[in-house]
């Protein structure tokens, strides 16, 4: 979680340094905007380790909660801002979290902010004025980051004066169970979209997202893919981060919702639902494709079929990981080769918006519905197609209720799925309609939005 939280806190703290005047702060670190790279080390340790550091560096022979050690030397003029080290004792943090009535993660975030401010030149031990400035900055950062708890200075002051925080029932329950270090899952299942959600704007899965999914699975949460992709395309994307196979998220033996809910696999990867597109609309669409030389791809279970080669068709495979499209000699041969679940036009975002979508919204009539999940693609699917309906079918098959699931998505095709789940998370890069129905709005897919949602809401 700190891999996501620390950069968020640093970015906000740096912005505040530019826009605020602090009378007592050491300004040796003041020109943060001049550096392309900022390096911060975070070390989580036990009381024994931090006690040794505290004795060596401060000549105080006792454990503490957090230490900050600066590595910034302005005279060196390095291209990298080496901010320094923050060391946090998880043992002390756990005790303080229990005393103050919040979670271990909340306490570690408070300590992170305190340590970061020390590295940026704040020092509450200099004077009353310095303490007041740092206390105010702690509380402002925590509030603006949306993190719980008071700043460390305020918390320590309240503890000295016998002021107790309001207890949280969830926290009290955890205390009764005797564990603050491990969190139980709130949901048995997480349904996750891929394009625009698990995949970033480069159609890649970040290591942070992959690690968060592994963490969720290690704690007994089943992550199920619900995507507009074909199953082979989803498998290809997940292979890049080693999330395929018996111990991964997806394999040919695992459940999943594919092709916008038109193809659903249940236990042991067995197909439990399939819905095909009207052949008449397929003929019309391919005639239009051939006449206007606009690439069109038919998704047929695990295959992709098309009428002519085109760089955009190749990009479905090279960029979006879909099965490599097979070129068919004619419309008749294409339709005879396999049943079509959906069709995808590929063009520029402008032409999709101004030409293709208006035309096919009218031309498809009762034969198909128009769906747009990414700017440069337009999909034709059977009327009534819904990823949410697909998720519901799979839940019924698995004997799972919506109360047991969390869902993460971004596009309009995710709306029903997010509404169905007990907790629907829309990423900030998503459509306005999707964000309007979500329970919460997370950070974007380029900011490891899936990882952030899992760590923040799933446990």
Backbone torsions as a table, in degrees:
resi	resn	phi	psi	omega
1	UNK	NA	-36.7	-179.0
2	UNK	-65.0	-26.5	176.9
3	UNK	-62.1	-27.2	176.6
4	UNK	-91.8	-40.3	-173.6
5	UNK	-72.1	-41.1	-175.2
6	UNK	-59.8	-48.4	177.4
7	UNK	-61.5	-34.7	177.8
8	UNK	-62.5	-46.0	-179.6
9	UNK	-66.4	-41.2	179.8
10	UNK	-62.3	-45.3	-178.3
11	UNK	-60.6	-45.4	-179.3
12	UNK	-67.4	-41.5	179.2
13	UNK	-62.8	-41.3	178.6
14	UNK	-62.8	-43.1	179.5
15	UNK	-61.5	-38.0	-179.5
16	UNK	-70.2	-29.8	176.7
17	UNK	-64.3	-34.1	-180.0
18	UNK	-72.1	-32.0	-170.0
19	UNK	-106.7	-0.5	-175.9
20	UNK	-128.3	151.3	175.1
21	UNK	-110.0	126.8	178.2
22	UNK	-120.6	121.5	-173.1
23	UNK	-71.5	-27.4	-172.2
24	UNK	-105.7	-3.3	-172.8
25	UNK	-79.0	139.0	171.6
26	UNK	-69.0	120.4	-172.2
27	UNK	-95.9	19.5	179.2
28	UNK	-62.8	-28.4	171.9
29	UNK	-106.6	96.5	-175.4
30	UNK	-134.0	-22.1	-174.1
31	UNK	-103.6	48.2	-174.5
32	UNK	-62.2	-26.4	-179.0
33	UNK	-68.3	-12.4	-178.2
34	UNK	-83.6	-10.2	-174.6
35	UNK	-102.9	134.0	175.4
36	UNK	-78.9	-29.4	-176.3
37	UNK	-129.4	135.0	176.0
38	UNK	-122.4	128.5	-178.5
39	UNK	-110.0	125.8	176.5
40	UNK	-130.4	131.3	177.7
41	UNK	-102.2	132.1	175.8
42	UNK	-120.0	127.6	179.3
43	UNK	-124.7	123.0	174.1
44	UNK	-98.8	129.2	-173.8
45	UNK	-143.4	-174.4	176.1
46	UNK	-104.0	178.4	-176.7
47	UNK	-63.8	-37.0	-178.2
48	UNK	-61.7	-43.5	-177.7
49	UNK	-66.9	-46.9	-177.1
50	UNK	-70.8	-28.2	176.0
51	UNK	-63.1	-42.2	177.7
52	UNK	-61.6	-45.1	178.0
53	UNK	-62.3	-42.8	-178.3
54	UNK	-62.3	-36.6	178.2
55	UNK	-71.1	-43.4	-177.3
56	UNK	-69.0	-39.6	-171.7
57	UNK	-95.5	-30.1	-174.0
58	UNK	-124.9	1.7	-179.5
59	UNK	55.6	36.2	176.1
60	UNK	-119.5	113.7	-171.3
61	UNK	-90.6	67.4	175.7
62	UNK	-159.2	159.4	176.2
63	UNK	-72.8	152.2	175.6
64	UNK	-136.7	178.4	-177.2
65	UNK	-88.2	-41.2	-176.1
66	UNK	-148.0	141.5	173.4
67	UNK	-126.9	144.7	175.9
68	UNK	-124.2	133.8	179.3
69	UNK	-132.7	114.7	-174.8
70	UNK	-80.6	142.1	174.1
71	UNK	-115.3	6.7	-175.2
72	UNK	-81.0	122.9	176.6
73	UNK	-123.8	98.9	-173.5
74	UNK	-55.1	-33.9	-175.2
75	UNK	-66.3	-20.7	-177.4
76	UNK	-73.6	-22.9	-179.8
77	UNK	54.1	47.8	-179.9
78	UNK	-75.5	150.6	176.6
79	UNK	-72.7	-16.2	178.8
80	UNK	-110.4	134.4	173.5
81	UNK	-83.7	104.1	178.5
82	UNK	-87.8	92.4	-171.0
83	UNK	-67.5	-40.2	178.0
84	UNK	133.2	-157.8	-173.7
85	UNK	-120.8	139.3	169.0
86	UNK	-119.1	124.0	-179.3
87	UNK	-115.3	126.9	-176.8
88	UNK	-123.7	127.6	173.7
89	UNK	-84.4	115.8	-179.2
90	UNK	-69.9	-30.6	178.0
91	UNK	-64.2	-49.3	178.3
92	UNK	-65.0	-40.8	179.8
93	UNK	-60.3	-38.8	-179.8
94	UNK	-64.9	-42.0	178.5
95	UNK	-64.0	-43.5	-179.3
96	UNK	-66.6	-37.0	178.4
97	UNK	-61.9	-42.2	179.7
98	UNK	-66.0	-42.2	179.8
99	UNK	-64.8	-35.0	-173.4
100	UNK	-96.5	-0.6	171.2
101	UNK	76.2	29.8	173.6
102	UNK	-136.3	-176.3	-173.2
103	UNK	-81.9	164.2	176.6
104	UNK	-60.3	-42.1	179.7
105	UNK	-62.2	-40.7	176.9
106	UNK	-57.9	-45.5	-177.7
107	UNK	-65.6	-41.1	179.6
108	UNK	-64.6	-37.3	176.0
109	UNK	-62.8	-41.3	178.2
110	UNK	-61.2	-43.8	179.4
111	UNK	-67.8	-36.5	176.3
112	UNK	-59.6	-47.6	179.9
113	UNK	-62.1	-43.4	179.8
114	UNK	-61.3	-48.2	179.5
115	UNK	-63.0	-39.2	179.8
116	UNK	-63.5	-42.9	-179.9
117	UNK	-64.4	-36.3	174.2
118	UNK	-59.1	-44.6	-179.9
119	UNK	-65.1	-24.7	179.4
120	UNK	-92.6	13.1	170.5
121	UNK	101.7	0.8	177.4
122	UNK	-84.2	144.1	178.1
123	UNK	-150.8	104.6	-175.8
124	UNK	-70.9	-10.5	-178.1
125	UNK	-87.4	-6.4	-177.0
126	UNK	-71.8	-44.9	-174.8
127	UNK	-166.0	170.7	176.3
128	UNK	-62.8	-40.6	179.9
129	UNK	-64.0	-40.9	179.0
130	UNK	-65.0	-39.7	178.1
131	UNK	-63.2	-43.4	-179.4
132	UNK	-64.3	-40.3	179.0
133	UNK	-64.8	-45.0	-178.3
134	UNK	-68.8	-38.6	177.5
135	UNK	-60.5	-44.9	179.3
136	UNK	-63.5	-40.2	-179.2
137	UNK	-67.7	-38.8	176.1
138	UNK	-57.6	-51.5	-175.9
139	UNK	-65.4	-36.2	178.9
140	UNK	-66.1	-44.2	179.7
141	UNK	-63.6	-46.3	-179.6
142	UNK	-60.8	-42.4	-179.4
143	UNK	-65.7	-45.9	-177.7
144	UNK	-70.2	-26.0	176.3
145	UNK	-82.9	-10.5	-178.8
146	UNK	76.1	23.4	-178.6
147	UNK	-95.6	147.1	-176.0
148	UNK	-80.8	160.5	172.9
149	UNK	96.2	163.3	174.6
150	UNK	-86.4	167.9	173.3
151	UNK	-66.9	163.0	-176.2
152	UNK	-63.0	-38.6	-179.3
153	UNK	-63.2	-46.7	179.4
154	UNK	-64.7	-41.6	179.5
155	UNK	-62.5	-43.4	179.8
156	UNK	-65.5	-39.7	178.9
157	UNK	-63.0	-44.6	180.0
158	UNK	-63.4	-38.7	-179.8
159	UNK	-64.6	-40.2	179.7
160	UNK	-65.5	-29.7	-175.6
161	UNK	-103.7	12.8	174.1
162	UNK	72.5	24.0	179.2
163	UNK	-92.3	124.0	-178.8
164	UNK	-100.2	142.7	173.1
165	UNK	-72.7	155.7	174.1
166	UNK	-67.8	129.9	-176.6
167	UNK	-77.8	142.4	178.5
168	UNK	-98.0	126.6	-178.7
169	UNK	-55.2	-38.9	179.5
170	UNK	-63.9	-39.9	179.0
171	UNK	-66.5	-42.8	179.5
172	UNK	-59.2	-39.9	178.5
173	UNK	-61.7	-41.6	-179.8
174	UNK	-64.3	-39.3	-180.0
175	UNK	-64.1	-39.6	179.3
176	UNK	-63.9	-32.6	179.2
177	UNK	-77.1	-11.4	175.5
178	UNK	82.0	20.6	-179.8
179	UNK	-140.3	121.3	171.2
180	UNK	-109.7	-12.3	-173.2
181	UNK	-85.8	-22.2	-178.4
182	UNK	-125.2	143.9	-175.7
183	UNK	-116.4	136.0	177.4
184	UNK	-81.9	148.2	-179.8
185	UNK	-69.7	142.4	175.0
186	UNK	-84.1	-22.5	-174.8
187	UNK	-131.5	148.8	176.2
188	UNK	-84.5	-26.3	-175.7
189	UNK	-134.8	143.1	169.4
190	UNK	-120.8	119.2	174.5
191	UNK	-95.1	125.9	-172.1
192	UNK	-127.8	127.5	172.1
193	UNK	-72.3	165.6	-179.5
194	UNK	-110.2	-73.4	-176.0
195	UNK	-62.0	124.6	-179.3
196	UNK	82.9	-5.2	-178.0
197	UNK	-125.5	-80.4	177.2
198	UNK	-69.2	-33.8	177.8
199	UNK	-91.4	139.1	177.8
200	UNK	-81.3	-171.5	-175.6
201	UNK	-68.6	-12.0	174.7
202	UNK	-98.1	11.4	-179.6
203	UNK	60.7	37.9	178.6
204	UNK	-122.7	154.1	175.9
205	UNK	-99.6	122.6	-178.7
206	UNK	-73.3	157.8	177.6
207	UNK	-64.8	-32.1	178.9
208	UNK	-63.9	-44.0	177.7
209	UNK	-64.1	-43.4	-179.6
210	UNK	-62.5	-42.4	-179.1
211	UNK	-66.9	-37.7	178.9
212	UNK	-64.7	-38.6	177.7
213	UNK	-65.4	-42.5	177.4
214	UNK	-61.2	-41.9	179.3
215	UNK	-61.0	-44.5	179.8
216	UNK	-61.6	-45.5	-179.1
217	UNK	-65.7	-35.8	179.9
218	UNK	-65.8	-21.4	179.8
219	UNK	-100.7	16.0	172.0
220	UNK	91.6	8.5	178.1
221	UNK	-92.9	131.1	177.6
222	UNK	-92.9	122.8	178.4
223	UNK	-96.7	124.0	-177.3
224	UNK	-119.7	131.6	179.8
225	UNK	-80.6	132.1	173.8
226	UNK	-130.4	106.1	-166.0
227	UNK	-143.8	163.4	171.1
228	UNK	-82.2	-8.0	-179.1
229	UNK	-73.7	160.0	167.3
230	UNK	-74.9	156.9	-178.7
231	UNK	-57.8	-44.1	178.3
232	UNK	-60.5	-35.3	178.3
233	UNK	-64.8	-42.2	177.4
234	UNK	-64.5	-41.8	179.4
235	UNK	-63.3	-42.9	179.8
236	UNK	-60.0	-41.6	-179.7
237	UNK	-66.9	-41.3	-177.3
238	UNK	-74.8	-21.8	176.7
239	UNK	-61.7	-31.8	-175.8
240	UNK	-63.9	-21.6	179.3
241	UNK	-120.2	20.0	174.4
242	UNK	58.2	46.1	177.4
243	UNK	-113.7	24.0	-179.2
244	UNK	-113.9	142.8	176.9
245	UNK	116.4	-171.1	-171.7
246	UNK	-61.4	-31.4	-179.9
247	UNK	-102.6	10.9	-178.2
248	UNK	-104.5	-166.6	179.8
249	UNK	-79.8	-35.1	-169.5
250	UNK	-141.7	142.2	171.4
251	UNK	-156.6	-178.8	176.8
252	UNK	-75.9	-0.1	178.2
253	UNK	-114.6	13.8	-177.1
254	UNK	-117.9	159.0	178.7
255	UNK	-73.8	158.5	177.7
256	UNK	179.6	160.1	179.1
257	UNK	-117.1	121.1	-173.0
258	UNK	-128.4	164.1	177.4
259	UNK	51.3	48.6	177.7
260	UNK	62.6	23.9	-179.4
261	UNK	94.2	6.0	179.5
262	UNK	-82.6	-16.7	179.6
263	UNK	-138.6	119.0	-174.0
264	UNK	-126.7	132.2	177.2
265	UNK	-113.5	138.1	-178.8
266	UNK	-108.3	-142.5	-178.8
267	UNK	-58.0	141.6	-177.8
268	UNK	58.4	19.1	177.9
269	UNK	71.6	18.6	-177.9
270	UNK	-78.9	135.6	178.9
271	UNK	-66.7	125.2	179.7
272	UNK	-115.6	-10.8	179.6
273	UNK	-158.3	139.9	174.2
274	UNK	-148.7	137.4	175.7
275	UNK	-134.4	131.3	-174.4
276	UNK	-105.1	157.6	178.0
277	UNK	-83.1	145.9	178.2
278	UNK	-56.9	123.2	-179.7
279	UNK	-56.1	-31.3	-179.1
280	UNK	-63.5	-41.0	179.0
281	UNK	-70.5	-29.5	176.0
282	UNK	-64.0	-44.4	178.5
283	UNK	-61.4	-47.9	-179.4
284	UNK	-59.8	-43.2	-177.3
285	UNK	-66.6	-40.2	-179.3
286	UNK	-73.7	-31.1	172.9
287	UNK	-63.7	-41.1	177.9
288	UNK	-64.9	-42.2	179.1
289	UNK	-60.9	-45.6	-178.3
290	UNK	-68.6	-40.5	-178.5
291	UNK	-66.2	-41.8	-176.1
292	UNK	-98.9	1.4	-179.3
293	UNK	53.2	43.3	175.4
294	UNK	-104.9	122.5	-176.2
295	UNK	-58.4	138.0	178.3
296	UNK	-139.3	133.0	-177.8
297	UNK	-123.3	132.3	175.5
298	UNK	-95.9	128.2	175.9
299	UNK	-96.1	119.6	-173.9
300	UNK	-129.2	87.9	-176.3
301	UNK	55.9	-111.9	-177.7
302	UNK	-94.8	10.0	-177.4
303	UNK	-121.1	155.3	170.5
304	UNK	-122.5	131.9	-177.6
305	UNK	-125.4	146.2	179.4
306	UNK	-148.8	171.8	-178.5
307	UNK	-97.5	-25.8	-179.2
308	UNK	-151.5	153.9	178.8
309	UNK	-70.7	146.6	177.6
310	UNK	-163.8	145.2	179.4
311	UNK	-57.0	-34.4	179.4
312	UNK	-68.4	-34.3	175.5
313	UNK	-65.3	-42.5	178.1
314	UNK	-61.5	-34.5	-178.1
315	UNK	-65.1	-26.3	176.0
316	UNK	-57.9	-35.9	179.8
317	UNK	-86.6	-48.2	-172.8
318	UNK	-74.6	-32.3	-177.5
319	UNK	-102.2	-46.9	-172.8
320	UNK	-96.5	2.3	171.9
321	UNK	72.1	6.1	-179.2
322	UNK	-68.6	161.9	176.4
323	UNK	-55.8	142.9	179.4
324	UNK	-62.6	127.8	-174.7
325	UNK	-68.4	136.9	175.7
326	UNK	-94.3	129.8	179.8
327	UNK	-86.2	124.0	-177.9
328	UNK	-102.6	148.0	-175.7
329	UNK	-71.2	-24.2	-177.2
330	UNK	-156.2	167.1	177.0
331	UNK	-63.4	-41.1	-178.8
332	UNK	-61.6	-43.9	179.3
333	UNK	-65.1	-37.9	-178.9
334	UNK	-64.0	-47.6	-176.9
335	UNK	-71.2	-25.8	177.8
336	UNK	-77.9	-20.7	-174.7
337	UNK	-75.3	-34.6	-176.1
338	UNK	-166.8	158.8	173.7
339	UNK	-75.8	138.4	-176.0
340	UNK	-99.3	126.7	175.2
341	UNK	-91.3	-41.0	178.7
342	UNK	-151.8	159.8	176.7
343	UNK	-118.4	143.9	179.8
344	UNK	-129.8	115.8	170.5
345	UNK	-81.8	141.8	177.5
346	UNK	-123.0	125.9	-178.1
347	UNK	-160.1	-176.2	176.9
348	UNK	-69.7	152.2	178.4
349	UNK	-54.7	-37.3	-179.4
350	UNK	-66.2	-44.8	-178.5
351	UNK	-70.5	-33.9	176.2
352	UNK	-61.4	-43.1	-176.5
353	UNK	-73.8	-44.7	-171.7
354	UNK	-89.7	-24.9	-174.5
355	UNK	-117.8	-60.4	-172.7
356	UNK	-65.7	-48.0	-175.5
357	UNK	-64.6	-47.3	178.1
358	UNK	-61.0	-41.2	-177.2
359	UNK	-64.2	-50.5	-174.0
360	UNK	-78.2	-21.6	173.3
361	UNK	-61.9	-33.2	178.4
362	UNK	-90.1	-43.5	-173.4
363	UNK	-69.7	-28.6	-177.0
364	UNK	-72.2	-24.3	175.5
365	UNK	51.6	-129.7	179.6
366	UNK	-88.0	-0.8	-174.3
367	UNK	-83.4	-28.1	-174.9
368	UNK	-158.8	163.9	174.6
369	UNK	-113.4	154.7	-179.3
370	UNK	-103.1	131.1	179.6
371	UNK	-131.1	136.5	175.6
372	UNK	-126.1	114.7	-179.0
373	UNK	-104.6	-29.2	175.0
374	UNK	-133.0	155.7	-170.6
375	UNK	-59.9	-31.2	-173.2
376	UNK	-102.3	18.8	178.2
377	UNK	-137.4	144.3	174.1
378	UNK	-127.8	127.6	-176.2
379	UNK	-107.9	141.8	170.8
380	UNK	-111.0	122.2	-177.2
381	UNK	-133.0	162.4	176.6
382	UNK	-60.5	146.4	176.3
383	UNK	-57.8	142.3	179.9
384	UNK	84.4	1.5	177.7
385	UNK	-65.4	133.3	-179.0
386	UNK	-154.7	127.4	175.5
387	UNK	-61.7	-33.6	177.4
388	UNK	-62.4	-42.5	176.7
389	UNK	-62.6	-38.1	178.3
390	UNK	-64.3	-42.3	177.8
391	UNK	-63.2	-41.1	179.7
392	UNK	-63.0	-41.9	177.2
393	UNK	-59.8	-42.8	-179.7
394	UNK	-68.1	-39.2	177.4
395	UNK	-60.3	-44.0	178.5
396	UNK	-60.6	-40.8	179.4
397	UNK	-64.1	-39.2	-177.1
398	UNK	-84.9	-10.4	-176.6
399	UNK	72.2	37.2	-176.7
400	UNK	-115.1	143.8	177.7
401	UNK	-99.1	156.7	176.7
402	UNK	-59.3	-23.3	178.2
403	UNK	-63.8	-16.9	-175.7
404	UNK	-99.0	6.1	-173.9
405	UNK	-124.8	151.2	169.9
406	UNK	-119.8	143.2	-178.6
407	UNK	-129.7	143.3	-179.0
408	UNK	-128.3	128.2	-179.9
409	UNK	-158.0	-175.4	-179.1
410	UNK	-143.4	-30.1	-170.5
411	UNK	-96.4	171.2	178.8
412	UNK	-62.2	-27.6	178.3
413	UNK	-72.6	-7.2	178.1
414	UNK	-97.0	-4.5	-172.6
415	UNK	-57.7	-51.4	-177.7
416	UNK	-63.5	-35.6	179.4
417	UNK	-66.1	-42.2	179.9
418	UNK	-68.0	-37.1	178.8
419	UNK	-68.8	-32.5	-179.2
420	UNK	-69.7	-38.7	-174.3
421	UNK	-70.2	153.6	172.9
422	UNK	-61.0	-39.7	175.4
423	UNK	-127.9	113.9	177.0
424	UNK	-105.2	121.8	-178.7
425	UNK	-110.5	119.2	173.8
426	UNK	-102.3	130.8	178.3
427	UNK	-75.2	154.5	-172.9
428	UNK	-66.0	-20.2	176.9
429	UNK	-81.6	-0.9	-175.6
430	UNK	-75.7	175.3	-179.9
431	UNK	-70.7	154.9	179.8
432	UNK	-61.6	-37.1	179.9
433	UNK	-64.5	-38.2	-180.0
434	UNK	-69.2	-44.6	179.9
435	UNK	-64.4	-29.1	-178.5
436	UNK	-67.5	-29.4	-177.7
437	UNK	-97.2	-9.3	-176.1
438	UNK	-73.3	153.5	174.2
439	UNK	-73.8	-38.6	177.4
440	UNK	-141.3	155.9	176.9
441	UNK	-112.0	121.1	-178.5
442	UNK	-94.2	-176.7	176.5
443	UNK	-73.9	172.8	-170.5
444	UNK	-77.0	169.7	178.4
445	UNK	-68.0	-21.0	175.8
446	UNK	-86.6	-2.6	176.9
447	UNK	-116.2	29.1	179.0
448	UNK	59.1	48.6	-175.2
449	UNK	-59.5	-34.8	179.5
450	UNK	-68.1	-44.7	178.3
451	UNK	-60.2	-45.9	-179.6
452	UNK	-60.3	-42.7	-179.6
453	UNK	-65.6	-40.8	-179.9
454	UNK	-64.6	-49.6	-178.3
455	UNK	-66.5	-35.8	-173.8
456	UNK	-80.0	-37.0	-168.1
457	UNK	-121.2	-17.0	-169.6
458	UNK	-84.9	-13.5	-174.6
459	UNK	-128.0	NA	NA
